[in-house]
Amino acid sequence: MNDQLTGDATAAARHARYGSLPGRIPFEDMTEEVDAGGGGGEAGAYNPEGSWKYYSCLALDLGL
């Protein structure tokens, strides 16, 4: 019986300190629709002639 009173007192103290949980947030309020931008124009376009600038090889970096 003492355990039940202790549990009730603990629960009452917890409820007094923290209160209750906030209400649920609807899914519509959690999402935001944004129009997707373009492909980046010239900067985002693939350029096969300039791709060598971004090539990395460990053997070349080490001078082997």
Secondary structure, DSSP 8 states (H G I E B T S, - for coil): -HHHHHHHHHHHHHHHHH--------HHHH--------S-HHHHS--GGGGGGG---HHHHHT-
